[in-house]
Amino acid sequence: MLATLPAPVRDRVAEAFADVFSTLFVAALPVAVLGRAAAVLLRPVPLAGRGPDG
């Protein structure tokens, strides 16, 4: 689909996608950091099982 567009339009579309994805990654970085911090701070909880221990 992009190959059928004229070169200037195709370049603008590619530039728009690059801008959007760079913004997306910058916005997702704090979410990833908070998720990692939450995972590190979780207490280990033993799982209940049906084996000889539980």
Residue pairs with C-beta under 8 A, 6 or more apart in sequence:
2 10
2 13
2 14
3 10
5 13
46 54
48 54
